[in-house]
Amino acid sequence: MAVIPATQLSSGRRIGALASVLLAGTTMLVSATVASAAPPFPDGTTATPLVGSGIVANCATRPTVVGGRATLGGVTVGDPAGGRCTTRSAAADGLYSNIAGPLSLRFSAVCESGTGATAGGVEVPAGASVGGVLLSSRMVVTGSTGVVYRSGRRAALNVVSTTATSVTRSAIVYEDGTIVGRVVCGSP
């Protein structure tokens, strides 16, 4: 399990590929279209900040950057949250909240089409338990592990799965099936 204090992120610590852009606090674009010169992606290559929300960048049909705000399964993403396709990768990132209150926790998931490499991280609030350790301050978790939020809600963080044709990275998979920050890329 990799846990990095959020305060160390501003010093330029790299979490990986496109994930560092969001986690360093830089605002992402959510309404532009990526140049149409991008190579075609395998069918099914997508990036979405909240699965089932309709905010989906479908890289195979038209590489784009999409964004918005949505609430499903007691989770809200937005301000901003989005999905994007670049010439070699798909990324889903933004802010999330699974409790009443302002959106303030960051998430990111990135996969590279062709290599199957993934990166990303999830910011977890103080008072949550990550891998059985109670956090005294806000932290960014980059490794695959479990979390129990202060409300008692449980989730798996940074979940990676592969098939013969794809690799999927999900930033947060709640025990009820709600998924925040999912990217799917063609595998090597």
C-alpha angles and dihedrals in degrees: 000000000000115000120178123184108244090231090067093058095075090062089071100263107167118227093181145291112326094348092081091063093065098034092052087061099254114148113240128222114254106176109043129099120233115237111279090230089084113120117254117271125219114267111275097032103141144152123207132167095208119019111234094020096105091239097122133148104209102201096187096059102035124347105233147152113239132178147168147123124282141165125208133152092006092304125113125197127184148078076118124350126148153139128242142181123212128183091280110012149042122221135186119188147141141104127319141184130189095182133058108279142063123330105254111136118096128221134180137177125180133178130182117224112227097023102047091224116152136192139170147112145223126221112223124195127241111270094041121115115232117190088342094308118117110227118227092190139021112286139185113228117202101170130075109270144126128266134196111199122215089260090060093251112143130213143162115238129214096004115186124190131173137198131183089275108027150028121218127195121189120189095205129011111185119207090247090059099259109143126201121193107006125176127180122195135174110263127232 
